[in-house]
Amino acid sequence: MEPNQTLALRPRVARNLFLLGWVTLLILIWSFYLYASFKAETTFERNLIHAAQTEAIVLEDHIDRSLAGVFNKLVTVQKLSELLPSSPAQIDPAEITKLIDDDRSVRSLSLVDDSSIVLTSSNPENIGLKLNENLFEMSVTEAAATEMSLPQLGAVQPYRDLSDLVTQQASKTQKLMLASLAFKKNNVSLMWVATINLSLFENLWQRISHNDDTEIVLFDDRGKVLLSYHPQEIDHRQLSAELLKRIESRQIGHFYFGKNNQFLVVYRTSSQQPKIFVTISNREIQSAPLKEEKNEMRELALGLMLVFSILFWLVYGWYGRYEKAVTYSSNLLRGITAHVMMTRTDLDGLIVEANVPFLDMTGYSLKEVIGQNHRMFNSGMQSAEFYQVLWETIVRGDIWKGTFRNKTKGGHLIWVNATIIPYRDQWGKVLHYTALFSDITRAIEISERFERERKQRESLEHMNNALRTDLNLDHLTHVANRRALDQFLEELQRQHDVLDAPISVLMMDLDHFKVVNDTWGHEIGDEVLKNLTRRWSAQIRSSDMLARLGGEEFTAVLVRTQAKNASLVAEKIRIATESEPVVVVREGKVLTVPITVSIGIATVRQLKGADLKQLYRAADEALYEAKHSGRNCIRQRIL
């Protein structure tokens, strides 16, 4: 694999590891949530079953003991009846009352004959009552004929005792349940009947703070509901069938029942008593705290996922920036080292690394330069002080830049531009030095050649300027001559920004200048011309041109100047000429020469398409008119 491919692979692997770590973290968070939910649900189920079973044991034990006391009382009086030589009906009610005084679960004990008439009772109000045969599962005669060894439990009734039951005086607070035991005496079918105080059971259930979401049901051994407390929405007939099926194999157990297994049923029964005790817990309602706990765990998992995701993406973003910086630095270094010569030295200045461009420049192999000092490339053209300053700079951790001449393996001299960089660690300590070189030999040679050529060009240009000055200037007044004027006008016609602008031409001629020459001589006349051209040059702009056409005749070209402004300029020139005479000192004498000028003006509104020859003819005609109008005046023509 090529090096660049290896570098390209590493960031991809790192990003994949980041993503794998993030996914793993999410899996761990939700796995923890699922495990915690499972544990909470398992604990809830275990605690629910344990609480139901514990409660069932306590309540069933109380019922067992209560019913056992009732059944024992029935068996006792039945045995007593069999042992009596006389009829059981002759048993003193007081004796029966003594038998149940210590038992709060029995309200009364009564003896019933085969006609369902109460013969004797612990409650005198019951004696002589005619009971409804429907109160029992079978008649007294049928019950005695079966010779059953166990008492039978009857239906629950909203009465206090048998007397209330016969008279149908129902009670709002009291309930009873009949327990009966049939026997024969002298071939007469009899039955002892005990009225069980069910309020005793309900008071106990209230005292142990039984919640409203659990139903307590007492079935007889045939699956008939005898007593139900806090009834739930459950089908007791289906439940009874399921119970009878289960108690065939186990007398104690639990199972789930109803739609979606909504109810937990805990049952307990015994072969010694004809009853099945059942608690029915509404699992769906009682699991509300579990649901709340699971919601809290889910919110915690979501919160952790959000927090860790934000932290992860912050770190991932930082890594992305770091990766870009590293990639940029790697590409930059790769590009630099491919183009620029580079060496790396230790703190003693010994070369530990050199790239290919450097080796190609110097002619050495890598093996020849490793472990060597840069002095092997020294051309001897730099002083010892030069290298001393270099070392002092990089030793204190500063970057050194400079140019020096090195020597290659073949002895050739080359110019190099160098930058030496001290690399520091995070505490600022210099670790090594990296030197970047660029071969500027060719650039210096070209620069030297260009410098020589530049000097030659400047010399030629100076000579040309001198020649142009001689050709374009009037030698006496040093203003433009006719040749320069023609070039100026040609250049104006090539400048597009002035083609649409107006232009004015002034033709100027000194009045009676021949008299000056004849009176004072040509030298004095030349001084007058030089003096006046200096005055006139001060009255026009640098963009305009003043030229001498010959003798005392001059012209001025005013660019972008309308007729009115041209007239103002001409008047300034006229006044500057007339205002004071020309003073000339010759051979210790001061000569005062008064002089005036006549001026003709011609203006064209637009340079583009204008006939310059016609413009000058118009200016000459205006000058001629000024001369013949008394001189020292201005005349103007507009084309």
N, C-alpha and C positions, 0 to 999 in steps of 0.2 A: 504493500500500500504506500502511495506517495505521501510525503509529509503534509501537503495541504489537505489531502483527504482525511488524514488522521486528525488534523486540527478541526476539520469540519464535522467529524464524528463526535468529538468530545462534548460540545455544547448540546447536541441532540441527546446524547446519553444523559447529560446532567438534567435537561428539561424533562426527559422521561422519568428519571429518578424522582424529580420534584413531584410530577403528577402521580407517580406510583405512591409516593409518601402521603400525598393528599388523599388519594383514594383509600389507602390503608388506614389513615387516621379516621376517615368517615366510616369505614367498615368497623373499626374498633369502637367508635362512639355508638353506632347503632347496634353492634353486637352486645355492648355493655347494656344498652337500653333494653334489648330483647331479653338478655339474661336476667336483668333486674326485674323486668316485667314478669318473666316466667317465675322467678323466685318469689316475687310479691304475690302472684296468683296462687302459687303452690302453698305459700305460707297462709294465705287467706283461706284456701280450701281446707288445709290441715286444721287451722284454728277454728273454722266454722264447724267442721266435723267434731273436733274435740269439744267445743263449747256445747254443741247440740247433744253429744253423747253424755257429757258431764251433767247437763241439765236433765236429760232423760233419766239418768241413773238416780239423781236426787229425787225427782218427782215420782218416778216409777217405784222407788223404794218406799216413799211415803204412802203411795196408793197400795202397794203390796202389803205394807204393815197394817194399813187401815182395813183393807179387805180381809186380810188374814184374821184380824181381830173380829170382824163381822162374822166371817165364816166359822171361826172358833166358837163364837157365841151361839150361832145356829146349831152347830154340832153338839154343843154342851146341852142346850135345851132339848135337842132331839134325843140325846142319850138319857137325859133326865126323864123325858116323857115315856120312854120305853121302860125305864126302871120303876116308874110309879105303878102301884097295884090298881089305883083308881084311874079314872079318865084324866087325860092331860088338861082338859078344860077346867079342872078343879085346882089347877096351880094358882097360888095366890099371886095377883099382879105385883104385890110389893116385893115378892121374891124375885120376880123377873126384873123389876126396876133395879134391885140391888146388883143384878148381874151386869147391867150396862151402865151403872153410875160412873165408872171410871173410864168409859169409852165415849169420847165426844163425837166419834164418827157414826154412832148408832143413836137414832132418836127414839126408836121404839122397837120392841119385839112382840109379835102378835102370832097367835095360833089360829089357823083358818081350817075349816072342815071342807068336805068335798062339795058343799053347797056354797062355798066362798063366803061363809059367815064367820066373822071374827069371834072365836070362843073366849079367848082371854088375851090380855095385852098389858104391857108395862104402862101404856097410856090408857087409862080407864075410858077416855072418850072414844076409843076405837072398838070397845067391846060391843058386840051385837050388830056391827055394821055389816051390810051386805056389799061385798066387793064385786067389781066387774071382772068377769073371768078373762077379759081381754088384757088385763094387767099382766098376765103371765103367759109364757110361751105355750103352755098346755094346762089343762084343768088339773085340779088337785089329785083327782083320781088317776089321770093319765101320768102325772108326774110321779105319784107313789108307785104306780105299776112298773115304771122303768127301773126302779131300784138304783137311781143314780147316786153315786157316792159324793159328788161335788155339788155345792149349792149353785143355783143359777141366778144370773143378773138380769134384771128387767130394764124397762125403758126409763129414761129420765123424765121426771114430771115436775111442773112448777108449783109444787105444794110442799107444805111443811111436814104433814103426817097423813096417815090413812084417813083420818076424820075429815081433813080438808079436801082430800082427793075425792071422797064419796060425795061431799056436799058441793064440790066444784068451787071451793073458795081459793082461787089461785093466789100465789104470793109473788110480789114483784122482786123480792130479794132472795127468797129461799127456794131451793130445789131439793128433790129427793130422788133416790134410785132404789128400787126394790131388789132385795136379795132373798131368795127362797130356798128351802130345803124340805123336800117331801118325804114322808115315811108312813108306815102303817102301824096301827095299834089295835089289836083285837079285830083285825080285818077291816078296820076303818081307815080310810085315806085321810091323812092330815098333812098340814104344811105349816112350818114355821116361816114367818115373813119378817125380815128386818128392813126398816127404812134407813137408808144411808144418807147422812148429811153431806151433800155435795159442796155446800158453802165452805166446808173445812178445806177441801182441795183448792177451790178458787182463791181463798184467802192466802193459802200458802204460795200459790203461783204469783199472786200480787206482791207478796212480801219479798220474794226473790227477784222482783223487778223484771219479770219476764217481758220482753218487748213485743209490740203489736205485730211484728212481721213473722212471728213464729206461732203456728197453731198447735194446740195440744188436743189430741183425739184419743178417746178410750173406746176401743172396739171390744165386742165380746168374742168368744172363741170361734164364732161362726161368721165373723166379719161385719157384724151389725154395729153401727155407730151408737155408742151409749152416751158419750159426752164429747162436746167440741168447745174449745175455748180459743178465742181470737181466730175465727174461721178465715181461711184463705180461699182464693178462687181456684178450687181444685175439685175434680170429680171423685167423690168418696167411693163410688161404686167401683170404678176402675182401680182406685187405690186399694180397696178391700180385696179385690181379686188378686192383685199383685202381692199383697201381704200374705194372704192365705197360701199362695204358691211358694213364697220365700220361707215362711216359718216351717214348712215341711222339712227343709234341710237345715235351717239355722234359726234358733230362737232369738238371737240378738244380731243386729246388723244395721246397715244403712244402704241407701241407693238414691239415685236421682230420678225424678219423676216430673211429668208434665211436658208442655211444649218447650223445646230447647233446653230440656233438663233444668227448668226454672226452679224446682223445689228439691231441697235435700230432705229425705225422709229417714228418720232414725226410729227403729222399732225395737221393742223389748217384750218378750212374752215368757210364760212359764207354764209347764204342764200341771202345776199345782193349783192354778187359778184360771178360771174361764175368761180371760181378758187379754187384749193386745194393747200395749201402751205405745203411742206414736207421737213424735214431735215432727212438725213439717215447717222447715225454715225457707222463707222466700229468698232464695240465693240472689236473685236479680236486684232486690231492694237493698239487701244487706251488703251487696258488693259495691255500693255507691262510694264508700271511702276508698275501696280498691281502685275504682275508676278514676277518682280524683288523684290518687297517688300515681297511677299510671300516666295521667295527663301531666302531672308535675314532672315526672321523669321524662316524658316526651318533650315537654317545654325545655327541660334542662338539656336534653340531647340536642334539640334544635339550637338552643343558645350556645352550647359548646361548639356545635358545627359551624354556626355563624362566626363566633369569635375566632376559632382556629382557622376557618376559611379566610377571614380578613387578615389574620396574622400571616397565614401561608402566602396569600397573594401579595401582601406587602413585601415579604421576603422574596417571593418569586419576582416581583417587580424590581426589587433591588438587584437580584441576580441577573435579570434581563439587562438592566443598565450596566451592571458589571461585565456581563458577557459582551455587550456591544462595545464597551470600552476596551476590553481585552482583545476582541476581534479587530477593532479599529487600530489598536496599538500594534497588534501582530501584523496586520496588513500594511500599516505605516512603516513598521520596522522592515518588513519584507521588501516593500517598495524602496525604502531608503537604502537598504543594504544591496539591493539589486542595481541601484543607480549610483550610490555614493560609496566611497571606500571607507572601511571601518576597521578599527582594531580595538581590542579590550586589553587593558593591562592591570596588573595587580598594584598594590600600594607602593611597591619598589620600582615600578615602571617597567616590569618585565612583561612581554607580550604573552597573553594566554589565549587569544583568539584573533583571527584575521579573516576577512571575507575575500571572496574571489576577485572582485574588482581591485582591491588593494594589492593582492598578489600579482594580478596581471599588470598593474602599473609599475610595481617595483621589480618584477622579473624573478622574484624569489618564490620558492615553494613553501607550503605551510610548515613543513618539517624544519625548514631552514630559519624561520622567524620565531617559532614558538620558543619561549624562554629567553629571547634576546631583548636587548634594550633598543629603543628607537635611535640611539646614537649610531647604529649601523647604517642609517640613511642620511646622516649628517653630511651636508655638502661643504661645511666649513665657512659658509658665507654669512652666517649669523654669529653674533658675538656671544661670549659666555654670559654677559649681563642679560641678553635676550632670553636665554633658557632659564636663567635664575628667576626672572620675573614670572615666566610661565609656570615654573614649579611652585613658587610662592602663592600664585593665584589658585591653582587647583588643590593644593594641600589644605588651604583654609576653606575649601568647599565651594569656591566660585567657579563659574564657567569662564574658560579662556578662549578668545577668538583672535586669530591672527593669520599672517601669511609668511611663509618661508620657503626656501629652496632646498629640495632634497636631491639625493643621488640614487639612481637605480643600480641594480646589480651589474648592468652593463656599463656603468660609469656616466650615463647621461644625466644632465641636470634638468630637473622639472620644478615648476612652481606649483605649490599646493596651498589651498585655503583651508585652514583647520579650525575645528571647534572641539575642544576637549571638555568633557562633561564629567564631573565627579558624581558618582551614584551613591546616595545615602540610604541608610536603613531608617526604620521608623523612629529611631532615637537621634537621628541626625549624624550618625557616624558614617564616614566615607568608607565604602566597601571596595570599590574599584573605579577605574577611569575608562571611559569610552571616548575614543577619538573618531570624529567624522572628517574625512578628507575629500576635497574635490580638486581635480587636476585643472589648474587655470593656466597652464603653460601656453596653450594655443590662444587663450583669451588675452594673455599679456602680450604675446607676439603680435596679435592682431591690433591690440590697443596701441602698442608702440608704433606699428606701421600707420595706423590711422592718425596718430599724433603727428608723425612726420608729414603725412599727406595734408593734415589740417594746417600745419605751419606753411606748407607750400601754397595751399589755396589762399591763406590769409595774405601771403606776400603778393600773389598774383592779383588778388582782389584789391589790395592796396594800390598796386600799379594801375589796374583798370580804373579804379575810382579817380586816381590822379589824372589819367587820360580823359575820362569822362568830364571831369571838372574843367579841364582846359578846353574841351570841345563845346561845352554847353554854357559857359559863363562868359559874360562880357569882361574882358581883361581890365578895363578901366574902372567900371562901376561895381563889378562883381554881382550884378543881377543877371537874370537869364538873357541869353542871346536869342536870335531868331530861330536857330536850330532847336534849342530847348523849348521855345514857344510852340513850334510845330509838333514836337513830341508830346507836349502837355495837352494840346488840343486833340491829338489822336487818342491819347489815353482816356480823356474825358468821354469820347464817343464810344469807348469800350466798357465804360462803367454804367451798368443798367440803372443804378439808383439815382443818377443825375440826368438821364435822358429826358425824363418828364419835367425837369425843373427849368426855370428861366436862366438865361446867361446874359451878362452885359460885358461890353468891350469899351475901354477908354483909350482914345488916341490923344497923346499929349505932346505939345511942341512948345519949346521955350521961345518967348517973345524976344526978338532982336538979339539973338544969341551971337550972330555974326559980329555985331558991334562989340560985344564982350571980347571976342577973340582978337578983333582988330585993335581994340583999345589997350587991353592988358596982356594979350598974348595967349597962345594955346595952352600953356601950362596953367594959367589962371582959369581958363575955360574948363580944363579938365577937373580942377579942384571944385569948381561950381557944380559940375555934373555929379561928382562923387557925393558932394554935400547934399544936393537935392534928392538923389536916389535914396539916401539914408532917411530923409524926412518922409518921402513918399512910402517907403517900405513900412514905416510905422503906422500908416493910415489904412493899410489893407490887412486881410486875414492871412493866416499861414496856408490856408487851403487855396488862396488866390495866387496869381502870378503877375509879377512886374518884370517886364522885359525891355531891353534897349534894341530898337530897330536899326539905329544908325544915327550918327551925329547927335543932334539935340532932340530927336524924335523917340518917344517911348510909348509903350502900350501896357495896359493892365487888363487881365481877364478876371472878371468877378463871377465865381460859380454860385449858382442858386441865388441870384440877385436880380430883383425886379427893377424896373426903370426908376422908380422913386428912390429906392435905396442906393442905386448906382449914382444918381444925381447927388445924394448926400455925401457919398464917398468922394466924388469929383470935387465938390465944394470944399471938403476938408483938405484935399491935395492942393487946390488953388490957394486957400488961405495959408497953408503951411509954406507955400512958395513965396507969397507976397508979404507975409507978416514980418519977416526980417530979412535983411540982405545977407548975402554970403560974405563972410569975413575970411580973408586969406592973408597970411603973413609971409612975406617974401623979402629976404635980405634985410631983415630988421624993420621992414615997412609993413604997416597994416593997411590992407586994401579992403574997401567995403564995396561990394558989387550988388546993386539992387537987381532983381530979376522977377519976371512974372511968367505965367504959363497959360496957354489956351488949350481947352479940352473939348473933344467931341465924343459923344456917347451914342452907342447903338445897343439896343436891347431886343432880344428875341424871347418870346414867352415860353418856348420849349426847345431844348437843344436837339431832341430827336427830329430828324428830317430837316434841320436848319442848314442853310448854305452859309458856311463860315466865311467864304470869300465875299459874298454879298454883305454879310454882317460887317466885315472890315471896311468894305467900300462905303457902307452907310456911316460908319464911324469916321472915315476920312472926310466924307462930305460934311458931316457935322463939325469937324475940326476946321475945315476950310471956311465954313460959315462963321465960326467963332473968330477966325483970323481976320475976316473981312468985316466983322462987327465991332472992331476996335480992340481986339485982343484982350487978354486977362479976363476971359469969360468962358461960359460953358454953353454948348448947344447939344441938343439930344434928338435922336431918331429912334422910333419904336417900330419894329417890323412885325 
